């Protein structure tokens, strides 16, 4: 009889994506507070704004705020729990013989999922502080330098990890171009972009010019790094897929462009806000709308492309509901979360601020419904994958990470 195992017993660094997905869902709930309650005096809502809106709001508003705060708290807990598990297993795995073999394959770049999840953890921590800590905004200027130090430390680690991979393949060779028939090599770009968007927060929110300028410059460096890596990896991946077809197990990576576009888009919006505050050089609402419309268009195109390939390969029947399991299935959460967050920005920062749509009108909710449906689907997917990969041990056919 086959041994009773859990898929997660066959470790892969892609399990960091479980923590990333939960952290992304924290952001989707924060979007409700960000765009649906007033927060005069600062560009983001804080505890005092939430408390005032709850006290003065209708029953519907109270229910929305309660649901948002519960979602933030619940998925933040799941994020931290998954991250701690992944960090412990990652440390053990790096001392194993399996890791030595792993380091000689294309999959070595998957270790970038670790700094990606850690950078998300800092962002989640900031959201928790704004939502649940009274008086935080009064000391936020002291927190920005600490946050930048944390992001720089994660970024330095990310460069060391990526340097180990790119240094090996460019000096020793051995990169299997035929096996690169996916967009998995864009994962490092995603990690650097997550560091960059964190560094862009002080550029947008700090009232101290030196801190804002430092955040602007540093986040630009990580933006450029992510964009260059993504462009090269995209071309190499398409070439391999045109020749060999897309790898069924890693097909979810075909939609990694969606969350990457969201993170880089928010990074750019943060920089633009900082430029407007400190240098009067920000974009006008019409320019912001056009920018966001382009980003959503890219997301829709890559979403259709990825879903087409997943459907043709029967991915869901194999890896979501069948007997096969792959940690790469968690990569499906990121596109849904990325699209949900970007739709909130497109509707609120784009259409509403440009004066083309009334806030809380029929059109507003019709478009916002797309974000809410994507969010609900990703909540289900995270919980489903967690039960499947970390639940009660059962007979399974785990798929190797390579």
FENBELFEN-V714626 format. One record per run of one state. SS is the DSSP state (H for helix, E for strand, C for the rest). FROM is the first residue (numbers start at 0). LEN is the number of residues. If there is no record, write none. Layout:
# FENBELFEN-V714626
{{SS,FROM,LEN} {SS,FROM,LEN}}
This chain:
# FENBELFEN-V714626
{{C,0,4} {E,4,1} {C,5,1} {H,6,3} {C,9,3} {H,12,24} {C,36,10} {H,46,10} {C,56,2} {H,58,35} {C,93,3} {H,96,6} {C,102,3} {H,105,27} {C,132,3} {H,135,36} {C,171,12} {H,183,22} {C,205,3} {H,208,36} {C,244,6} {H,250,29} {C,279,5} {H,284,29} {C,313,1} {H,314,6} {C,320,3} {E,323,2} {C,325,1} {H,326,26} {C,352,9} {H,361,29} {C,390,3} {E,393,1} {C,394,2} {E,396,2} {C,398,4}}
